[in-house]
Amino acid sequence: MVGGESCQAKHVGTVISGQMAAKHNDGTEKVFGPGDVYVIEPDHNGWVVGDEEVVAFEFNSTAAQTYAKTD
């Protein structure tokens, strides 16, 4: 989806509902849930944890206009 092995965008936001995880290429991994504020640096992969849809607000993303847009 991001056109490479890992996402090259930096994400800053907060989770409203659901849980998501991010794992960086250096092996560090973090799970974020409702109320958490996150900073996810470039060189990561992310996924939804569990069956609940994730709703999150991104305050700043260096590539949101290109990788998350729909045609």
C-alpha positions in Angstrom: 0.0 0.0 0.0 2.9 2.4 0.8 5.0 1.4 -2.2 7.9 -0.2 -0.4 8.9 -2.5 2.5 7.8 -0.1 5.2 5.9 3.2 5.6 8.2 6.3 5.2 5.7 8.8 6.7 5.9 10.2 10.2 2.5 10.0 11.9 1.3 12.1 14.8 -2.3 11.6 16.1 -4.6 10.1 18.7 -6.7 7.0 18.8 -10.5 7.4 19.3 -11.5 3.8 19.3 -10.0 0.4 18.5 -6.4 -0.6 18.8 -3.5 -0.4 16.4 0.1 -1.5 16.5 3.2 -0.2 14.8 6.5 -2.0 14.5 9.6 -0.1 13.4 12.4 -1.7 11.3 14.6 -1.6 14.4 12.3 -4.1 16.1 10.5 -1.7 18.5 6.8 -2.3 18.7 4.0 -0.3 20.3 0.2 -0.8 20.6 -2.0 2.2 20.8 -5.6 2.3 22.1 -8.4 4.8 22.9 -7.0 8.0 24.3 -3.4 7.3 23.4 -1.5 10.0 21.5 1.1 8.6 19.1 4.2 9.6 17.2 5.1 6.9 14.7 8.4 7.6 13.0 9.2 6.6 9.4 10.4 3.0 8.6 7.4 1.2 10.2 4.6 -1.2 9.5 1.2 -0.9 11.2 -1.9 -3.0 11.6 -5.2 -3.2 13.5 -5.2 -5.2 16.7 -8.4 -7.3 17.1 -11.6 -7.1 15.3 -12.7 -3.5 16.2 -12.3 -0.9 13.5 -9.7 1.8 14.4 -10.8 5.4 14.4 -7.9 7.9 14.8 -7.2 11.5 14.1 -3.9 12.4 12.4 -2.6 15.8 13.4 0.4 15.6 11.1 1.5 13.1 8.6 4.3 13.7 6.2 2.7 11.6 3.4 -1.0 11.4 4.2 -1.9 13.3 1.0 -0.3 10.6 -1.2 -0.5 7.2 0.5 -4.0 7.5 2.0 -5.8 9.2 -0.8 -8.4 7.4 -2.9 -8.9 7.9 -6.6 
